[in-house]
Amino acid sequence: MSPRRLLVVLACAAGTSALSVPAALAGQDAAASGVVLSRSAHGVRLVDRDHRVGDVRVASTRGLRRGDVVTVRGGRARVSGHVRRLSFLARVARSSDRGAVLTLGDGSTLKVGGRQRPRGRHARAAGVTIDFQGLAPGQALLVTLATDGDGTVVLTIKLLPGATQVAAGEQLHASGVVTDDEGEGSFAIAADDGGGLRFDDPQGLFEAAGAGWCDVVEVAYHPDGRRLIADALRVTGQSDEGECADEDAFGEVDGTVTALAGDGSSLTVAPGGGGAAATIPVEDPLLLDGIAVGDEVAVTLDEDGRAIDVEPLDWVDDPGDGDDE
């Protein structure tokens, strides 16, 4: 028999293919089903239908091999089939041009490349082809092992979105720019990796941190089904790129209008946080259309202290009887 070969290919993809296995891993006292990834003297490492890895204790692992579809009940493993293709989730712990160390869902590690010493990023040594270009610590991966009839093992690594849950109960982290701050009990960010994430915020973390649109935030969260639940939030800055860019804006004053110039050239605002009222020149009198004394407003200032935008803060939802305005 010819020696088995291992082919490692790095691909970029956002999706995962379904894995045909029985029910997901269960607790030690209940039945657990999955596909064998590896075995030890006291148990097997199984991959469930969600591609997550977990350990299950069995009385005997004799005869079990990678790819066996098993159901473990009462410490006994029953084989019901075998697959040639096995996919599981992992996260990059560290990598180099010689290989990588991946962390699996159960906390164990998997070395890819190991003692092989290929030279360069696409070198071949002892029948092993490795391409680790672009791998970075923390990246989520879908690792697929496929064995053909000749015993050749092909290992394919696909890059996944950073929000991918690798382990049950895993806490994830993301940073990005706030793109939606108006949802009740939720908010959204444009993440640094280019994706968009929406978080449920049952603890009111967003409001407590004083976060708002265009703020740069760091979020710790955990998945709950298809929902992402915010566990912690910290504001780290404010974006001035894309829709957040305003080359003319140099400050903002929020407060109550106490006076308006008759020609629309200025308005006087008493700051909401206290302090003396300030008279602010207005770049364009049309900015004061619809603004009246007593209104709560947000006034955006340019570098010369002139108002370049005046926005009411207390819109009335009910227009009144028969009044379209």
Backbone bond lengths (Angstrom), bond angles and torsions (degrees), N, CA, C in turn:
res aa  C-N    CA-C-N  psi(-1)  N-CA   C-N-CA  omega(-1)  CA-C   N-CA-C  phi
1 M - - - 1.465 - - 1.530 108.88 -
2 S 1.333 116.55 134.09 1.454 121.12 -179.75 1.524 109.52 -70.36
3 P 1.340 117.64 148.63 1.475 119.80 179.86 1.506 110.83 -62.75
4 R 1.334 115.65 146.16 1.455 121.38 179.92 1.515 109.01 -71.01
5 R 1.322 116.73 142.57 1.450 122.32 179.18 1.518 109.10 -114.04
6 L 1.315 115.46 150.51 1.464 121.98 179.46 1.512 108.41 -120.83
7 L 1.328 116.69 122.35 1.456 121.90 178.18 1.515 108.42 -113.34
8 V 1.331 117.12 123.26 1.456 122.38 -179.33 1.516 108.61 -112.23
9 V 1.330 117.42 122.47 1.458 122.14 -178.39 1.511 108.50 -125.52
10 L 1.328 117.72 133.66 1.459 122.08 175.99 1.509 108.36 -99.62
11 A 1.338 115.85 123.49 1.461 121.22 179.03 1.501 108.72 -126.38
12 C 1.316 117.79 157.63 1.456 122.84 176.73 1.505 108.61 -108.52
13 A 1.331 117.24 122.79 1.458 121.30 179.32 1.501 108.53 -155.58
14 A 1.339 116.68 153.98 1.457 121.42 -179.00 1.506 111.74 -104.23
15 G 1.309 118.96 -15.80 1.455 120.64 -174.47 1.503 111.85 -110.09
16 T 1.319 116.28 170.21 1.453 122.52 175.74 1.502 108.66 -129.42
17 S 1.329 115.68 149.21 1.457 119.30 177.75 1.515 109.81 -91.94
18 A 1.307 117.12 151.12 1.463 121.61 -178.22 1.509 110.21 -68.79
19 L 1.301 116.91 142.80 1.455 122.63 178.90 1.515 108.21 -107.59
20 S 1.332 117.61 123.06 1.464 121.34 -176.22 1.518 109.92 -82.56
21 V 1.325 115.36 90.28 1.458 121.44 177.36 1.514 108.25 -135.64
22 P 1.337 117.59 164.92 1.468 120.51 177.82 1.520 111.80 -67.54
23 A 1.328 116.32 -163.15 1.468 122.35 -173.88 1.517 111.40 -59.72
24 A 1.333 115.56 159.74 1.459 121.76 -176.10 1.517 111.42 -67.48
25 L 1.354 115.31 164.79 1.461 121.37 179.90 1.518 110.93 -57.22
26 A 1.314 116.45 137.08 1.465 121.78 179.32 1.518 109.39 -115.16
27 G 1.346 116.69 -179.41 1.454 121.62 178.46 1.517 111.60 -68.31
28 Q 1.315 115.49 168.93 1.461 120.30 -175.24 1.527 112.48 -64.56
29 D 1.322 118.63 -27.82 1.457 120.57 -178.21 1.521 112.36 -88.61
30 A 1.320 117.29 -8.13 1.458 120.89 -179.60 1.514 108.77 -111.69
31 A 1.333 115.52 175.72 1.452 120.25 178.49 1.517 109.59 -71.83
32 A 1.329 116.28 140.11 1.455 122.50 176.54 1.512 108.06 -126.03
33 S 1.318 115.76 134.89 1.451 120.12 -178.80 1.511 110.09 -128.35
34 G 1.306 116.84 149.67 1.454 121.21 178.74 1.509 110.61 171.28
35 V 1.312 115.10 -168.44 1.458 122.51 179.29 1.524 108.56 -111.30
36 V 1.327 116.93 134.51 1.455 122.21 -176.83 1.526 109.83 -68.99
37 L 1.332 115.92 123.92 1.456 121.52 172.37 1.516 110.20 -95.48
38 S 1.349 116.24 -42.58 1.451 121.32 177.10 1.517 108.20 -158.06
39 R 1.311 116.54 172.47 1.464 120.71 179.48 1.515 109.49 -140.54
40 S 1.337 114.75 159.25 1.461 121.74 175.02 1.520 107.69 -134.71
41 A 1.324 116.60 -173.27 1.464 120.00 -178.49 1.519 111.89 -66.70
42 H 1.336 118.45 -24.58 1.460 121.00 -172.86 1.527 114.22 -118.57
43 G 1.297 118.14 -0.57 1.455 117.44 -178.02 1.512 113.15 -175.70
44 V 1.321 114.55 -176.96 1.455 121.44 178.56 1.524 109.08 -126.15
45 R 1.296 114.93 150.45 1.464 121.37 174.26 1.522 106.20 -101.39
46 L 1.347 115.06 115.09 1.454 120.57 -174.98 1.521 111.36 -108.43
47 V 1.331 115.43 151.34 1.456 123.23 173.91 1.523 107.39 -109.29
48 D 1.351 117.01 124.24 1.457 120.01 -177.64 1.520 111.07 -88.01
49 R 1.322 116.84 -178.21 1.454 120.76 -174.81 1.523 112.92 -70.38
50 D 1.347 116.81 -14.21 1.460 121.03 175.01 1.519 111.81 -95.27
51 H 1.348 116.00 12.27 1.466 123.63 176.47 1.525 113.16 72.41
52 R 1.335 118.25 12.91 1.460 119.93 179.50 1.525 110.04 -93.64
53 V 1.338 114.21 148.96 1.467 121.76 -174.14 1.519 109.79 -102.91
54 G 1.341 116.24 137.72 1.459 121.57 176.66 1.514 111.07 -150.96
55 D 1.344 116.41 155.35 1.467 121.88 -179.96 1.523 110.72 -95.99
56 V 1.323 116.42 139.51 1.461 123.10 176.83 1.524 108.56 -131.69
57 R 1.334 116.17 130.49 1.466 120.11 179.61 1.530 110.43 -78.53
58 V 1.325 115.41 137.55 1.472 121.30 175.67 1.525 108.20 -135.68
59 A 1.328 114.82 152.76 1.458 119.65 -178.16 1.520 111.70 -67.22
60 S 1.344 116.71 -36.42 1.459 120.86 -179.57 1.520 109.59 -147.31
61 T 1.317 115.65 135.61 1.470 120.95 177.98 1.524 111.48 -107.13
62 R 1.317 115.92 9.50 1.462 120.15 -176.51 1.531 110.29 -59.91
63 G 1.298 116.21 131.07 1.459 121.24 176.70 1.517 114.68 87.98
64 L 1.337 117.31 -13.10 1.461 119.39 -179.86 1.524 109.86 -77.96
65 R 1.323 116.59 144.65 1.457 121.56 179.11 1.521 109.66 -141.14
66 R 1.319 115.02 160.83 1.451 119.40 -179.47 1.535 110.23 -59.29
67 G 1.342 114.85 134.53 1.458 120.16 -178.97 1.510 113.66 99.60
68 D 1.334 117.90 -11.97 1.468 119.91 177.93 1.530 109.94 -69.56
69 V 1.322 116.14 132.72 1.463 121.90 173.69 1.523 107.06 -88.20
70 V 1.334 116.64 119.14 1.459 119.58 -173.30 1.522 111.24 -130.12
71 T 1.327 114.44 156.67 1.459 122.72 168.42 1.516 106.79 -123.27
72 V 1.338 116.21 125.11 1.457 121.29 -179.12 1.517 108.45 -105.75
73 R 1.325 115.61 122.72 1.461 121.63 178.65 1.522 108.07 -141.38
74 G 1.330 115.96 128.59 1.461 120.13 179.81 1.510 113.14 60.72
75 G 1.332 117.07 30.62 1.457 120.28 178.22 1.503 114.28 82.01
76 R 1.333 118.47 1.82 1.458 121.60 -179.50 1.527 109.77 -112.26
77 A 1.329 116.04 134.10 1.460 121.63 -179.37 1.525 109.92 -100.23
78 R 1.336 115.57 125.73 1.465 121.36 178.52 1.531 108.55 -112.32
79 V 1.333 115.89 122.97 1.460 121.36 -178.66 1.520 109.37 -86.60
80 S 1.344 115.77 128.45 1.464 119.94 -179.86 1.526 112.65 -117.36
81 G 1.324 117.15 -0.21 1.456 119.48 179.75 1.516 110.73 171.75
82 H 1.314 115.14 -174.50 1.464 120.83 -179.30 1.523 108.31 -148.13
83 V 1.338 116.26 140.85 1.464 121.22 177.72 1.525 109.08 -121.49
84 R 1.316 115.40 147.34 1.458 121.21 177.42 1.530 111.65 -92.86
85 R 1.329 115.82 -11.38 1.464 120.52 -176.95 1.527 108.89 -124.72
86 L 1.320 117.06 124.65 1.462 122.28 -174.85 1.522 108.91 -132.82
87 S 1.335 117.01 123.80 1.464 121.46 -178.83 1.524 110.31 -117.43
88 F 1.329 116.22 138.02 1.465 120.04 178.56 1.522 109.50 -148.47
89 L 1.349 114.45 155.91 1.452 121.90 -178.16 1.528 110.89 -88.78
90 A 1.321 115.30 146.44 1.466 120.99 178.10 1.524 108.10 -152.14
91 R 1.322 114.98 166.86 1.460 120.55 176.31 1.522 108.52 -130.71
92 V 1.317 117.05 139.42 1.457 121.34 -176.95 1.527 109.95 -69.59
93 A 1.329 116.24 123.94 1.466 121.28 174.12 1.526 109.71 -90.18
94 R 1.321 117.05 -47.34 1.462 122.12 174.82 1.523 107.82 -161.74
95 S 1.323 116.34 160.10 1.454 120.61 -179.07 1.518 109.92 -152.94
96 S 1.318 114.99 160.15 1.458 122.61 175.74 1.518 106.59 -153.41
97 D 1.344 117.47 -176.95 1.453 119.07 178.85 1.525 111.94 -72.89
98 R 1.344 117.07 -6.84 1.462 120.34 178.55 1.520 113.25 -97.13
99 G 1.307 117.23 -13.58 1.455 119.10 -179.00 1.503 111.06 158.83
100 A 1.330 115.20 -168.75 1.457 120.33 -178.67 1.513 109.49 -147.92
101 V 1.338 115.09 155.74 1.467 122.18 172.43 1.516 106.88 -113.96
102 L 1.333 116.02 123.58 1.453 121.69 -178.14 1.521 109.83 -110.56
103 T 1.330 116.69 142.79 1.460 122.20 175.32 1.517 108.77 -99.48
104 L 1.340 116.93 127.83 1.460 122.01 -179.37 1.528 109.97 -92.95
105 G 1.329 115.88 173.94 1.451 121.27 -174.89 1.509 114.74 -63.46
106 D 1.339 117.89 -25.50 1.462 120.51 -179.60 1.523 112.15 -90.76
107 G 1.336 116.56 6.33 1.456 120.37 179.32 1.511 114.33 92.45
108 S 1.335 117.78 -10.10 1.454 120.75 178.55 1.528 109.93 -75.82
109 T 1.314 116.08 169.48 1.455 120.65 -179.16 1.519 110.44 -119.42
110 L 1.315 114.33 154.20 1.459 121.44 178.26 1.516 107.34 -130.38
111 K 1.333 116.22 124.07 1.455 120.82 178.33 1.525 109.16 -93.31
112 V 1.300 116.09 129.21 1.454 121.97 176.66 1.512 108.00 -115.70
113 G 1.325 117.58 121.54 1.452 121.69 -175.93 1.513 110.09 104.40
114 G 1.343 115.75 -48.24 1.462 122.23 172.36 1.508 114.08 50.61
115 R 1.331 115.42 -124.35 1.456 120.68 -174.29 1.526 112.71 -85.08
116 Q 1.322 117.19 -5.27 1.448 118.77 175.53 1.523 108.75 -62.37
117 R 1.308 117.35 147.56 1.455 120.58 -177.45 1.532 110.74 -126.19
118 P 1.324 116.55 64.43 1.456 118.25 175.96 1.520 110.21 -69.64
119 R 1.311 117.09 149.75 1.452 121.35 179.66 1.518 109.30 -103.65
120 G 1.324 115.98 131.72 1.453 120.05 -178.29 1.508 110.83 82.76
121 R 1.314 115.63 -178.81 1.452 120.72 -174.20 1.518 112.80 -84.73
122 H 1.321 117.51 -16.21 1.461 119.52 -177.24 1.532 109.61 -133.83
123 A 1.341 116.32 44.87 1.462 119.95 -175.06 1.517 111.16 -91.54
124 R 1.318 116.62 159.09 1.458 122.06 177.64 1.526 107.95 -119.29
125 A 1.325 116.80 131.95 1.457 121.59 178.44 1.507 109.02 -149.21
126 A 1.320 116.23 130.44 1.467 122.11 178.19 1.529 111.63 51.74
127 G 1.332 116.50 41.30 1.465 119.71 176.09 1.505 114.05 76.24
128 V 1.343 118.89 16.54 1.459 121.68 -177.90 1.525 109.19 -118.43
129 T 1.335 116.84 126.26 1.457 121.61 174.47 1.513 108.26 -109.45
130 I 1.325 117.24 127.25 1.463 120.93 -174.84 1.523 109.96 -128.97
131 D 1.310 116.03 134.05 1.465 122.21 174.05 1.520 107.99 -133.88
132 F 1.350 117.61 101.46 1.456 122.10 -178.47 1.519 111.74 -109.90
133 Q 1.317 117.05 16.64 1.454 120.31 -178.20 1.531 110.73 -61.42
134 G 1.297 116.73 130.54 1.462 121.11 175.16 1.512 114.97 92.26
135 L 1.344 119.87 -8.99 1.460 120.11 178.66 1.523 110.40 -72.15
136 A 1.328 115.81 137.30 1.466 120.76 179.64 1.519 109.03 -136.77
137 P 1.335 118.68 147.46 1.468 121.34 179.47 1.523 111.73 -54.23
138 G 1.340 115.25 136.36 1.452 120.97 178.93 1.511 114.24 95.14
139 Q 1.323 118.67 -15.18 1.455 119.88 -179.62 1.525 111.13 -68.06
140 A 1.338 116.12 140.26 1.460 121.52 176.57 1.525 108.90 -88.22
141 L 1.327 116.01 139.50 1.458 121.82 -176.77 1.519 110.33 -131.11
142 L 1.317 115.91 150.70 1.450 121.96 164.88 1.521 106.09 -108.11
143 V 1.327 116.33 114.84 1.457 122.55 -177.84 1.525 108.18 -101.14
144 T 1.311 116.96 127.24 1.465 121.36 -179.78 1.515 109.74 -121.13
145 L 1.337 116.01 126.48 1.461 122.92 173.93 1.517 108.24 -105.21
146 A 1.313 117.43 123.57 1.462 121.90 178.92 1.516 108.65 -129.57
147 T 1.336 116.60 132.23 1.454 122.54 -178.58 1.518 109.49 -115.82
148 D 1.355 116.74 127.95 1.466 118.41 178.10 1.522 110.17 -92.82
149 G 1.331 116.39 -178.08 1.463 120.80 -175.66 1.506 114.21 -65.71
150 D 1.334 118.22 -20.03 1.462 121.82 179.85 1.517 112.81 -90.25
151 G 1.320 116.15 1.52 1.453 120.07 -179.43 1.516 114.16 86.63
152 T 1.346 117.11 6.81 1.462 120.31 176.65 1.526 109.42 -75.18
153 V 1.325 116.73 127.83 1.460 122.46 -179.85 1.530 108.38 -102.76
154 V 1.332 116.39 122.29 1.458 121.74 176.90 1.520 108.11 -107.30
155 L 1.325 116.29 123.04 1.461 121.77 179.72 1.526 107.17 -109.56
156 T 1.333 116.63 116.13 1.459 121.59 -179.63 1.516 109.89 -110.44
157 I 1.329 115.98 132.54 1.456 121.80 -179.91 1.517 108.51 -113.94
158 K 1.334 116.77 122.99 1.454 121.64 178.12 1.530 109.78 -114.76
159 L 1.305 115.93 131.33 1.463 120.62 176.63 1.521 109.73 -74.84
160 L 1.333 116.97 135.02 1.457 123.07 -177.84 1.526 110.13 -118.36
161 P 1.348 117.54 164.53 1.469 119.67 176.60 1.524 111.10 -58.48
162 G 1.338 116.03 148.18 1.459 120.13 -177.66 1.512 113.71 -60.79
163 A 1.352 117.78 -21.34 1.458 120.67 -177.66 1.524 112.55 -81.11
164 T 1.324 118.12 -2.25 1.465 120.60 -178.00 1.525 110.90 -60.32
165 Q 1.334 115.90 130.65 1.463 121.07 179.38 1.517 108.47 -85.62
166 V 1.316 116.73 115.74 1.462 121.76 -178.47 1.518 110.93 -89.11
167 A 1.338 116.90 -38.03 1.461 121.58 -178.98 1.514 110.09 -123.96
168 A 1.329 116.35 148.72 1.459 120.98 177.77 1.525 109.27 -61.66
169 G 1.331 116.57 133.21 1.456 120.78 179.27 1.514 114.46 74.14
170 E 1.321 117.02 11.02 1.450 120.60 -176.83 1.529 111.32 -69.97
171 Q 1.331 116.30 137.44 1.457 120.18 174.24 1.518 108.41 -94.41
172 L 1.320 115.02 129.81 1.450 121.49 -177.50 1.515 109.93 -110.06
173 H 1.324 116.52 167.45 1.457 122.21 -179.30 1.516 109.48 -135.42
174 A 1.310 115.84 144.53 1.457 122.05 176.65 1.511 109.17 -148.29
175 S 1.315 115.93 151.98 1.458 121.04 174.13 1.518 108.24 -134.38
176 G 1.319 115.78 151.73 1.450 119.81 -179.14 1.509 111.24 172.88
177 V 1.324 114.93 -169.40 1.466 122.48 -175.45 1.525 109.89 -102.96
178 V 1.321 117.19 132.70 1.460 121.73 -179.74 1.532 109.39 -66.17
179 T 1.331 115.80 125.71 1.463 121.42 179.30 1.523 112.62 -112.76
180 D 1.329 117.68 -13.13 1.468 121.35 178.54 1.519 108.08 -147.15
181 D 1.332 116.04 114.75 1.465 120.45 179.84 1.522 111.50 -120.87
182 E 1.337 116.74 17.14 1.458 120.06 -174.96 1.523 113.70 -106.67
183 G 1.333 117.83 -6.26 1.450 120.34 -179.90 1.510 111.61 -74.31
184 E 1.328 116.89 138.26 1.459 120.56 177.54 1.519 108.97 -79.14
185 G 1.315 115.56 113.47 1.459 119.93 179.69 1.507 113.80 78.46
186 S 1.334 118.40 17.39 1.459 121.04 177.29 1.519 109.40 -155.91
187 F 1.311 116.23 161.99 1.462 122.24 174.82 1.524 107.98 -154.91
188 A 1.327 116.12 166.51 1.460 120.43 -177.32 1.519 109.22 -135.45
189 I 1.344 115.07 151.59 1.459 120.51 176.72 1.525 109.56 -133.66
190 A 1.331 115.58 155.28 1.459 121.89 165.67 1.520 105.52 -93.94
191 A 1.336 116.75 107.34 1.456 121.48 -172.80 1.526 111.39 -70.59
192 D 1.319 115.56 158.79 1.461 121.45 -178.82 1.514 112.24 -62.01
193 D 1.350 117.16 -26.80 1.467 119.50 -179.34 1.525 112.60 -83.34
194 G 1.348 116.90 5.54 1.457 120.64 176.08 1.512 114.72 98.05
195 G 1.323 118.41 -11.33 1.457 121.73 -179.54 1.518 112.09 -89.38
196 G 1.318 115.11 163.94 1.455 120.84 175.60 1.513 110.27 -106.54
197 L 1.319 117.92 134.44 1.463 122.62 -178.56 1.525 109.43 -127.61
198 R 1.337 116.24 135.62 1.463 121.58 173.85 1.522 108.61 -115.87
199 F 1.332 115.70 133.30 1.454 121.49 -176.03 1.521 110.82 -116.55
200 D 1.321 116.54 138.09 1.457 121.28 165.58 1.527 107.43 -79.69
201 D 1.333 116.31 140.23 1.460 120.98 -173.67 1.529 110.62 -128.96
202 P 1.344 117.44 67.97 1.470 119.63 -176.50 1.523 113.66 -64.95
203 Q 1.332 118.10 -21.93 1.466 120.87 -178.61 1.538 112.73 -89.79
204 G 1.330 117.22 -2.72 1.459 119.25 -177.97 1.515 113.18 66.64
205 L 1.339 117.14 33.69 1.456 121.33 -177.36 1.525 112.01 -65.42
206 F 1.334 116.19 -36.10 1.459 121.07 -177.04 1.525 110.65 -61.84
207 E 1.324 116.35 -48.60 1.466 120.69 -179.59 1.517 110.92 -68.40
208 A 1.339 116.81 -39.27 1.460 120.35 -178.47 1.529 111.96 -63.36
209 A 1.343 116.48 -31.90 1.460 120.65 -179.85 1.520 112.41 -84.07
210 G 1.352 116.45 -4.16 1.461 119.71 -178.25 1.505 112.51 67.88
211 A 1.331 117.28 27.50 1.463 121.69 -177.39 1.520 110.54 -77.02
212 G 1.325 115.71 157.03 1.451 120.67 179.60 1.516 111.14 -157.11
213 W 1.318 114.90 -179.38 1.457 121.81 -178.27 1.525 110.62 -56.90
214 C 1.332 116.54 135.19 1.469 125.47 179.34 1.528 113.78 77.07
215 D 1.339 118.38 -1.65 1.460 119.09 172.63 1.523 109.84 -69.43
216 V 1.322 116.32 145.76 1.455 121.93 172.00 1.525 107.62 -92.34
217 V 1.330 117.12 124.76 1.464 120.85 -174.05 1.522 110.50 -129.64
218 E 1.323 114.79 155.23 1.466 122.95 169.61 1.521 107.42 -112.31
219 V 1.333 117.35 130.63 1.457 122.26 -175.16 1.527 109.67 -125.34
220 A 1.321 116.35 129.21 1.465 121.85 168.02 1.526 106.20 -100.39
221 Y 1.338 117.17 134.61 1.458 119.79 -173.96 1.526 110.62 -153.47
222 H 1.316 115.46 168.41 1.454 120.19 174.53 1.525 109.15 -137.40
223 P 1.327 117.39 147.58 1.458 120.16 178.14 1.529 110.77 -76.92
224 D 1.316 115.62 144.82 1.461 122.82 172.78 1.524 106.24 -135.89
225 G 1.331 115.27 92.04 1.460 118.92 -170.38 1.516 108.52 66.43
226 R 1.335 116.02 -125.53 1.456 120.06 177.87 1.522 112.80 -91.79
227 R 1.337 117.37 -2.44 1.459 121.01 -179.89 1.521 110.63 -91.66
228 L 1.321 115.39 150.86 1.460 122.28 173.26 1.524 107.56 -111.79
229 I 1.352 116.09 120.41 1.458 121.53 -175.16 1.529 109.09 -103.24
230 A 1.326 116.40 122.44 1.467 120.98 179.19 1.522 110.45 -72.01
231 D 1.339 116.98 130.13 1.464 122.74 177.84 1.527 112.15 -106.41
232 A 1.320 116.87 -28.05 1.469 121.55 179.10 1.522 107.52 -158.15
233 L 1.334 115.41 151.13 1.468 120.12 -179.78 1.517 109.12 -146.57
234 R 1.343 115.29 139.25 1.463 120.55 178.90 1.526 108.80 -139.83
235 V 1.333 116.52 130.66 1.465 121.55 175.83 1.523 108.63 -83.75
236 T 1.338 116.66 126.81 1.465 120.67 -176.97 1.529 113.13 -114.32
237 G 1.321 117.37 -6.82 1.463 118.94 -179.25 1.513 110.54 167.66
238 Q 1.321 115.82 -165.81 1.455 121.40 178.58 1.516 108.92 -138.52
239 S 1.327 115.50 135.69 1.459 120.62 -178.13 1.523 111.01 -79.58
240 D 1.325 115.91 145.02 1.454 121.11 173.80 1.530 110.42 -125.23
241 E 1.340 115.50 27.65 1.453 121.14 -178.56 1.524 110.49 -114.43
242 G 1.335 115.71 158.64 1.465 121.00 176.42 1.514 111.33 59.76
243 E 1.339 116.30 -131.69 1.458 120.91 -179.05 1.524 112.17 -68.49
244 C 1.311 116.79 -14.59 1.463 119.97 179.91 1.528 111.96 -85.68
245 A 1.324 116.61 -8.54 1.458 119.55 -178.22 1.521 110.45 -77.22
246 D 1.303 116.88 134.17 1.471 123.49 173.96 1.519 106.93 -145.83
247 E 1.329 114.78 94.37 1.455 119.60 -173.06 1.521 112.53 -62.29
248 D 1.346 116.53 -24.28 1.462 119.27 -176.19 1.524 113.10 -93.10
249 A 1.346 117.51 -12.09 1.461 120.17 -174.39 1.521 111.00 -84.92
250 F 1.325 116.15 127.58 1.461 120.79 179.03 1.521 111.94 -127.18
251 G 1.327 117.99 1.64 1.453 120.10 178.99 1.510 110.75 173.85
252 E 1.328 114.99 173.83 1.460 120.16 -179.23 1.517 109.02 -147.02
253 V 1.335 115.92 142.52 1.462 122.21 175.54 1.518 107.60 -124.01
254 D 1.327 116.48 123.83 1.462 121.92 175.68 1.529 108.76 -108.37
255 G 1.321 116.47 134.65 1.456 118.44 178.79 1.511 112.27 174.73
256 T 1.338 115.04 -163.04 1.467 122.49 -176.11 1.523 109.90 -106.37
257 V 1.351 115.07 131.30 1.461 119.61 177.77 1.533 108.96 -70.57
258 T 1.332 116.45 123.53 1.474 121.00 179.32 1.525 112.31 -107.87
259 A 1.344 116.69 -17.32 1.478 119.26 178.97 1.515 109.36 -161.39
260 L 1.343 115.88 150.41 1.462 122.76 177.29 1.523 108.68 -130.80
261 A 1.326 117.53 133.86 1.464 120.75 176.06 1.522 109.14 -67.83
262 G 1.352 116.38 140.78 1.455 120.51 -177.82 1.508 113.22 -59.98
263 D 1.360 117.67 -31.64 1.461 120.77 -179.19 1.521 112.94 -93.78
264 G 1.345 116.18 7.83 1.467 120.04 177.77 1.506 113.64 73.19
265 S 1.331 117.30 18.12 1.468 119.76 -176.63 1.522 113.40 -85.66
266 S 1.346 117.16 -13.25 1.463 119.38 -178.42 1.519 110.19 -161.70
267 L 1.331 114.69 164.40 1.455 121.27 170.64 1.513 108.36 -140.59
268 T 1.320 115.66 154.17 1.458 121.10 178.68 1.520 108.19 -111.31
269 V 1.341 115.27 130.73 1.463 121.35 -174.53 1.522 109.57 -126.54
270 A 1.335 116.17 130.15 1.462 122.19 172.42 1.521 107.44 -93.08
271 P 1.336 119.43 114.38 1.465 121.99 -176.36 1.523 112.34 -56.36
272 G 1.336 115.40 140.01 1.452 120.34 -179.12 1.506 113.09 -63.78
273 G 1.329 118.20 -27.94 1.453 121.42 -179.12 1.507 113.72 -85.51
274 G 1.326 117.00 6.13 1.450 120.24 -178.40 1.522 111.37 99.59
275 G 1.294 118.01 169.46 1.453 121.82 -179.26 1.518 110.89 107.61
276 A 1.323 115.34 172.50 1.455 121.36 -175.88 1.519 111.19 -72.15
277 A 1.344 115.14 145.32 1.460 119.93 176.73 1.516 109.17 -67.93
278 A 1.347 115.83 147.64 1.463 121.30 -178.32 1.523 109.42 -124.35
279 T 1.328 115.59 137.32 1.456 120.67 174.99 1.525 108.57 -91.75
280 I 1.320 115.89 124.70 1.459 121.82 -172.39 1.521 109.32 -116.38
281 P 1.345 118.34 121.66 1.461 119.81 175.50 1.536 110.43 -66.27
282 V 1.320 115.65 148.02 1.465 121.03 -175.92 1.518 109.49 -111.54
283 E 1.317 116.68 133.00 1.458 121.86 -178.94 1.524 111.73 -64.26
284 D 1.344 116.64 -40.66 1.457 121.69 -177.20 1.527 108.53 -137.20
285 P 1.325 119.35 121.46 1.472 120.58 -179.45 1.530 113.53 -56.30
286 L 1.340 117.30 -25.18 1.468 119.60 179.76 1.531 111.77 -63.10
287 L 1.335 117.31 -20.00 1.470 120.38 178.86 1.518 111.75 -64.60
288 L 1.345 116.94 -20.81 1.462 120.23 -176.83 1.526 112.14 -96.06
289 D 1.338 117.74 2.83 1.469 119.89 176.50 1.527 109.69 -59.76
290 G 1.309 116.67 127.23 1.458 121.25 179.09 1.507 113.66 84.65
291 I 1.326 118.52 -4.22 1.460 122.31 179.17 1.528 108.93 -92.29
292 A 1.337 116.96 134.12 1.466 121.42 -178.84 1.520 109.78 -130.99
293 V 1.325 115.42 159.63 1.461 120.49 175.58 1.533 108.99 -59.37
294 G 1.322 115.41 134.21 1.459 120.68 -177.99 1.515 113.53 100.58
295 D 1.343 117.14 -15.24 1.469 120.32 178.97 1.527 110.72 -69.60
296 E 1.351 114.58 144.28 1.460 120.27 170.59 1.526 106.83 -88.47
297 V 1.330 117.54 126.04 1.457 120.99 -174.59 1.519 110.98 -134.74
298 A 1.348 114.23 158.64 1.461 122.60 169.28 1.517 106.34 -113.86
299 V 1.324 117.20 119.52 1.460 122.79 -176.17 1.534 108.58 -109.46
300 T 1.341 116.02 119.72 1.459 121.38 177.21 1.522 109.07 -92.31
301 L 1.342 116.32 132.16 1.458 122.25 -174.34 1.527 111.16 -110.83
302 D 1.353 115.36 148.75 1.455 118.97 171.77 1.523 108.85 -93.17
303 E 1.338 116.20 -173.33 1.462 119.64 -174.53 1.524 112.67 -67.02
304 D 1.328 117.35 -18.21 1.465 120.87 178.50 1.523 112.76 -94.55
305 G 1.346 116.91 4.07 1.452 120.47 179.19 1.514 113.85 81.42
306 R 1.329 118.70 14.52 1.460 121.97 177.29 1.528 109.93 -90.31
307 A 1.312 116.28 149.11 1.463 120.97 177.87 1.534 109.18 -77.81
308 I 1.341 115.88 123.10 1.460 120.61 176.37 1.522 111.05 -109.56
309 D 1.339 116.42 -4.42 1.462 121.23 175.46 1.526 108.06 -160.63
310 V 1.327 116.17 135.23 1.464 121.82 176.30 1.515 107.00 -129.23
311 E 1.332 116.16 115.97 1.468 120.90 -174.40 1.530 110.43 -121.94
312 P 1.327 117.63 123.10 1.473 120.12 175.98 1.520 110.79 -63.57
313 L 1.329 116.25 144.48 1.459 121.68 -179.34 1.518 112.95 -105.55
314 D 1.360 118.47 -6.00 1.466 119.97 -175.06 1.526 110.61 -127.99
315 W 1.348 115.77 63.01 1.459 120.03 177.18 1.523 110.79 -62.53
316 V 1.333 116.56 140.92 1.458 121.94 177.21 1.527 108.57 -97.52
317 D 1.344 116.98 123.45 1.454 121.11 -176.25 1.525 112.50 -73.34
318 D 1.353 117.64 -31.55 1.457 120.69 -175.43 1.516 109.48 -91.97
319 P 1.356 119.75 111.41 1.455 121.38 -177.11 1.503 114.37 -74.86
320 G 1.347 117.96 -8.04 1.467 120.78 -178.83 1.511 111.32 95.85
321 D 1.350 115.45 175.76 1.468 120.64 -176.12 1.529 110.39 -75.42
322 G 1.351 114.41 114.84 1.459 120.80 173.00 1.505 114.13 67.02
323 D 1.319 120.40 16.73 1.456 122.42 -179.76 1.512 108.95 -109.55
324 D 1.337 116.88 105.08 1.440 120.59 -177.86 1.518 112.96 -69.50
325 E 1.326 116.80 -13.57 1.446 119.51 179.63 1.513 111.72 -90.64
